[in-house]
Amino acid sequence: MTKKLGYGKRMILLVTNRRDITVDYVVAELKRRQTPFFRLNTEELSTARCTMASFPRKAWSLSFEGRILQGSDVRAAYFRRPAAPADNLTISDDGEREYASAEWGAFLKSLYARLEGLWLNSPMDIFAAEDKPRQLMLASEIGFNVPQALITNDIASVREIAQAGPAIGKPLRQALINGDQERVIFTTRLEILRDRDEAAIALAPFIVQKEIKKQYDVRVTVVGRQVFATAIKSQEHEETTVDWRRGSRPDLKHECIKLCHEVEEQCLVLMTRLNLRYGAIDLICDQQGRLWFLEINPNGQWAWIENLTGYPIAAAIVDELEEIAFCPR
């Protein structure tokens, strides 16, 4: 006997993967409120039975071992950390397996499109907001302090920034290098550039930016109109001075702070310009107490912030999802 989820109520869909600990906080909050939800771990999609009609928009369903999810039940959705649908290991031919994988990926994209208007942040808006040069441009237009920066693979342009004072380099987009040993590219202080570095720099564009001497880093987690600002005491440890993520120090101090009205409003305007309901904004506080914009992650992690500060971020996210779910259409 199949079990239809939602029971006629407004149901929230969580799109993620099995290992996503952050979404567990949302699950706990939804259970506390007794709000119906379905957690779709997308790597499991290839084990489902799926149906999607060409019309209407909500005419689709997924069935997992007797549990059936129908598009008509979904009233809000959270795009968190979906994984690619797993390969079907019963297919022995590599070409056929690749074909099936591509078809499941195409189905998933179509499913995402059917949920437009229901997302906390839509996948398309997340993708557009991940454009770091666009972020820097918008932040400057809005009025944030933004360090001088260039996106380049030209050693002469890198020197233009580096010769004016201390400079840092960071990836334009991809910070993870896959391979036999996974490696993370952290933000790095640029040392003296030599002519022999030209070929390496030319391999791919990256962001070179004036280094701001800082008191501490700031993570601003924005959910709807709620702004949760956290000072990260990165300057207390040598390895976290340039990039607070380096070293993964469990003793790195986090402190709740209040942003001035001007910067808080700038954060909210940036969210509006990027069409986001959720965003993780990275700022730094310089020696004079001024805040500088670095970047925004439209789908960044937040559970560790809630753990260390007590900020009710999961509750704020569920508030937004319930607002979407109850919005008349």
Secondary structure, DSSP 8 states (H G I E B T S, - for coil): --EESSTTS-EEEEEE-TT-SHHHHHHHHHHHHT--EEEEEGGGGGGSEEEE-SSSTT-EEEEETTEEEEGGGEEEEEE---------TT---HHHHHHHHHHHHHHHHHHHHHTTTTBSS-HHHHHHHT-HHHHHHHHHHHT-B---EEEES-HHHHHHHHTTS-EEEEESS--EE-SSS-EE---EE-----GGGHHHHTTS-EEEEE---EEEEEEEEEETTEEEEEEE-GGGSGGGSS-TTTT--TT--EEEE---HHHHHHHHHHHHHTT-SEEEEEEEEETTS-EEEEEEETT---HHHHHHH---HHHHHHHHHHHHHHS--
